[in-house]
Amino acid sequence: MATHASADDPGPASLPETVPFDLRQLTRQSWKLGSRIVEDAERFGTWAHTGGGWTLAAFEATDETLILQLRTPVGRSRFYGATRAEFRNAVPRLTSSPDWERAEQA
């Protein structure tokens, strides 16, 4: 018997395929909340996709969590919450990918 996620439980969040890693402890954040947090947060790092206009920036939210801001090629931002430890473990896959490069921090 198939089951479907209810509106209260939309299922796990995931990053688009263009990002070269998955995070198990990922939560989707609203644009309003994500924007508010990153406005005052310290930037952990920024990476740019070399061929498609995507950017990924990580911001420190708490001692143990980060907010990831993924900007699409059309300029829309998506926000995700992630654990700092899991993201740190994923950074080598990002930096070793030929499609992504570290960007200058603004």
Backbone as JSON, one array per atom type, in Angstrom:
{
  "sequence": "MATHASADDPGPASLPETVPFDLRQLTRQSWKLGSRIVEDAERFGTWAHTGGGWTLAAFEATDETLILQLRTPVGRSRFYGATRAEFRNAVPRLTSSPDWERAEQA",
  "N": [[0.84, -1.18, 0.0], [0.64, 2.16, -0.89], [1.91, 5.14, 0.54], [1.33, 8.56, 1.29], [2.77, 11.74, 1.8], [1.57, 13.96, 4.23], [0.16, 17.3, 4.34], [1.24, 18.43, 6.59], [3.6, 17.09, 6.86], [5.77, 17.34, 4.65], [7.84, 15.8, 3.68], [11.37, 14.98, 3.29], [13.73, 17.66, 2.85], [15.61, 18.6, -0.04], [18.56, 19.32, -1.93], [19.03, 20.91, -5.14], [19.94, 19.0, -8.09], [22.23, 20.08, -9.23], [23.94, 20.77, -7.2], [26.71, 19.24, -5.73], [26.39, 17.39, -3.59], [24.52, 15.76, -0.95], [22.59, 16.47, 1.94], [21.69, 15.0, 4.94], [20.46, 16.05, 7.21], [18.79, 18.3, 6.5], [16.76, 21.16, 6.22], [14.11, 22.92, 4.75], [13.79, 26.41, 4.56], [11.69, 29.27, 4.97], [11.52, 32.02, 2.63], [11.32, 34.5, 3.86], [12.2, 34.06, 6.55], [14.78, 32.97, 6.08], [16.03, 35.12, 4.71], [16.01, 37.08, 6.7], [17.69, 35.95, 8.65], [20.21, 35.65, 7.3], [20.83, 38.25, 6.77], [22.07, 39.47, 8.98], [23.96, 37.64, 9.7], [27.18, 36.01, 10.02], [29.17, 35.26, 7.25], [29.99, 32.05, 6.18], [31.04, 30.85, 3.92], [31.24, 31.07, 0.29], [30.26, 29.8, -2.84], [30.43, 29.42, -6.39], [28.69, 28.29, -9.26], [30.26, 27.19, -12.13], [29.18, 27.15, -14.69], [26.48, 27.89, -14.81], [25.17, 29.95, -13.39], [24.32, 29.51, -10.76], [24.63, 30.11, -7.25], [26.0, 29.35, -4.06], [25.79, 30.06, -0.74], [26.91, 29.96, 2.6], [25.86, 30.62, 5.86], [26.48, 31.46, 9.25], [24.29, 30.45, 11.67], [23.78, 29.47, 14.28], [25.87, 28.1, 16.91], [25.95, 25.49, 16.06], [24.53, 25.25, 13.7], [23.91, 26.1, 10.25], [22.76, 28.43, 7.77], [21.92, 27.86, 4.51], [22.1, 29.58, 1.52], [20.84, 29.32, -1.53], [21.15, 30.53, -4.63], [19.33, 30.79, -7.56], [19.76, 30.48, -11.18], [18.03, 32.41, -12.24], [17.91, 34.29, -10.29], [16.45, 33.89, -7.96], [16.22, 33.18, -4.48], [16.73, 30.36, -2.42], [16.37, 28.97, 0.77], [17.96, 27.0, 3.26], [18.23, 25.06, 6.23], [21.01, 23.66, 7.9], [23.17, 21.27, 9.52], [26.21, 22.3, 10.99], [28.4, 20.51, 11.18], [27.77, 18.44, 9.35], [27.67, 19.89, 6.95], [30.32, 20.84, 6.8], [31.62, 18.4, 6.36], [30.72, 17.93, 3.8], [31.81, 19.93, 2.22], [34.38, 19.33, 0.96], [33.54, 17.82, -1.3], [32.25, 19.76, -2.74], [34.29, 21.65, -3.23], [36.04, 20.08, -4.71], [34.67, 19.58, -7.0], [34.51, 20.04, -10.5], [32.66, 21.8, -11.45], [32.1, 23.77, -9.64], [33.32, 26.65, -7.87], [35.22, 28.36, -5.38], [34.02, 31.45, -4.28], [34.7, 34.95, -4.06], [34.29, 36.5, -0.93], [31.8, 38.79, -0.07]],
  "CA": [[0.0, 0.0, 0.0], [1.42, 3.38, -0.99], [1.58, 6.2, 1.49], [1.61, 9.91, 0.81], [3.07, 12.7, 2.86], [0.5, 14.92, 4.48], [0.59, 18.7, 4.25], [2.03, 18.72, 7.77], [4.87, 16.39, 6.72], [6.0, 17.34, 3.21], [8.97, 14.95, 3.33], [12.68, 15.6, 3.51], [14.19, 18.67, 1.91], [16.78, 18.19, -0.8], [19.18, 20.33, -2.76], [18.94, 20.58, -6.57], [20.97, 18.09, -8.59], [23.45, 20.8, -9.59], [24.81, 20.79, -6.01], [27.34, 17.92, -5.77], [26.27, 16.62, -2.35], [23.25, 15.73, -0.25], [22.68, 16.58, 3.4], [20.58, 14.27, 5.56], [19.8, 16.9, 8.21], [18.5, 19.53, 5.77], [15.38, 21.63, 6.33], [13.8, 24.07, 3.9], [13.38, 27.58, 5.32], [10.95, 30.23, 4.17], [12.32, 33.12, 2.13], [11.3, 35.57, 4.86], [13.07, 33.69, 7.66], [16.14, 32.87, 5.58], [16.54, 36.47, 4.43], [16.22, 37.77, 7.97], [18.86, 35.37, 9.33], [21.47, 35.92, 6.61], [21.08, 39.69, 6.77], [22.97, 39.83, 10.08], [24.84, 36.52, 10.04], [28.53, 35.95, 9.47], [29.25, 34.34, 6.11], [30.91, 30.92, 6.35], [31.69, 30.66, 2.63], [30.42, 31.23, -0.9], [30.73, 29.06, -4.01], [29.69, 29.73, -7.61], [28.68, 27.26, -10.31], [31.04, 27.76, -13.23], [28.51, 27.2, -15.97], [25.04, 27.98, -14.81], [24.58, 31.05, -12.65], [23.96, 29.16, -9.39], [25.58, 30.39, -6.17], [25.68, 28.74, -2.77], [26.44, 30.75, 0.37], [26.6, 29.39, 3.91], [25.91, 31.62, 6.91], [26.42, 30.92, 10.6], [23.05, 30.78, 12.36], [24.08, 29.19, 15.69], [27.14, 27.38, 17.02], [25.85, 24.16, 15.45], [23.74, 25.25, 12.47], [24.16, 27.07, 9.19], [21.72, 28.66, 6.79], [22.45, 27.84, 3.16], [21.33, 30.37, 0.56], [21.1, 28.86, -2.89], [20.57, 31.47, -5.59], [19.13, 30.13, -8.84], [20.2, 31.29, -12.32], [17.12, 33.53, -12.49], [18.03, 35.24, -9.2], [15.64, 33.56, -6.78], [16.96, 32.55, -3.39], [16.13, 29.31, -1.61], [17.1, 28.88, 2.03], [17.93, 25.7, 3.91], [18.97, 24.92, 7.48], [21.86, 22.47, 7.88], [24.1, 21.21, 10.64], [27.56, 22.74, 10.63], [29.28, 19.35, 11.02], [27.45, 17.75, 8.11], [28.08, 20.74, 5.84], [31.8, 20.8, 6.74], [31.98, 17.13, 5.73], [30.34, 17.97, 2.38], [32.57, 20.96, 1.51], [35.37, 18.78, 0.02], [32.89, 17.44, -2.56], [31.96, 21.0, -3.44], [35.53, 22.25, -3.71], [36.69, 19.22, -5.69], [33.84, 19.5, -8.2], [34.95, 20.96, -11.55], [31.57, 22.72, -11.77], [31.94, 24.78, -8.59], [34.55, 27.28, -7.41], [35.06, 29.26, -4.23], [33.83, 32.83, -4.72], [35.14, 35.97, -3.1], [33.24, 36.88, 0.02], [31.49, 40.22, -0.13]],
  "C": [[0.88, 1.24, 0.0], [0.97, 4.37, 0.07], [1.98, 7.52, 0.89], [1.89, 10.81, 1.99], [1.9, 13.65, 3.0], [1.04, 16.34, 4.34], [1.45, 19.09, 5.44], [3.42, 18.09, 7.71], [5.21, 16.28, 5.24], [7.16, 16.45, 2.77], [10.28, 15.7, 3.49], [13.0, 16.64, 2.44], [15.39, 18.12, 1.16], [17.28, 19.35, -1.64], [19.02, 19.94, -4.23], [20.12, 19.72, -7.02], [22.28, 18.8, -8.94], [24.43, 20.9, -8.43], [25.38, 19.38, -5.84], [27.31, 17.12, -4.47], [24.84, 16.67, -1.84], [23.52, 15.87, 1.24], [21.46, 15.89, 4.0], [19.79, 15.15, 6.51], [19.5, 18.27, 7.6], [17.03, 19.89, 5.95], [15.21, 22.85, 5.45], [13.3, 25.2, 4.79], [12.6, 28.52, 4.4], [11.89, 31.35, 3.71], [12.43, 34.22, 3.2], [12.25, 35.27, 6.02], [14.52, 33.62, 7.21], [16.77, 34.23, 5.33], [16.87, 37.22, 5.71], [17.48, 37.25, 8.67], [20.15, 35.77, 8.63], [21.81, 37.4, 6.57], [22.12, 40.09, 7.81], [24.0, 38.76, 10.41], [26.22, 36.65, 9.4], [28.56, 34.89, 8.37], [30.34, 33.3, 6.36], [31.7, 30.68, 5.07], [30.7, 30.81, 1.5], [31.08, 30.49, -2.06], [29.85, 29.4, -5.19], [29.8, 28.57, -8.6], [29.32, 27.88, -11.55], [30.27, 27.88, -14.53], [27.02, 27.45, -15.93], [24.41, 29.08, -13.99], [24.11, 30.73, -11.24], [25.03, 29.67, -8.43], [25.06, 29.75, -4.89], [26.48, 29.48, -1.71], [25.98, 30.11, 1.67], [26.82, 30.47, 4.96], [25.77, 30.95, 8.27], [25.14, 31.39, 11.28], [23.21, 30.6, 13.86], [25.44, 28.5, 15.72], [27.12, 26.05, 16.26], [25.11, 24.13, 14.12], [24.16, 26.37, 11.52], [22.87, 27.27, 8.4], [22.41, 28.68, 5.43], [21.52, 28.65, 2.28], [21.76, 29.92, -0.83], [20.38, 29.81, -3.83], [20.52, 30.79, -6.95], [19.62, 31.02, -9.98], [19.29, 32.47, -12.63], [17.07, 34.51, -11.31], [17.17, 34.98, -7.98], [16.51, 32.88, -5.73], [16.11, 31.5, -2.7], [17.0, 29.18, -0.37], [16.88, 27.51, 2.67], [18.69, 25.79, 5.23], [19.76, 23.62, 7.43], [22.74, 22.46, 9.13], [25.49, 21.59, 10.15], [28.47, 21.55, 10.34], [29.02, 18.64, 9.69], [27.88, 18.58, 6.89], [29.6, 20.75, 5.69], [32.28, 19.51, 6.07], [31.68, 17.12, 4.24], [31.17, 18.96, 1.57], [33.64, 20.38, 0.58], [34.76, 18.32, -1.32], [32.57, 18.66, -3.4], [33.23, 21.59, -4.03], [36.25, 21.39, -4.73], [35.88, 19.08, -6.98], [34.36, 20.48, -9.25], [33.89, 22.01, -11.9], [31.38, 23.84, -10.76], [33.3, 25.35, -8.21], [34.24, 28.21, -6.25], [34.97, 30.68, -4.76], [34.36, 33.77, -3.65], [33.98, 36.32, -2.2], [33.06, 38.38, -0.03], [31.53, 40.84, 1.24]]
}
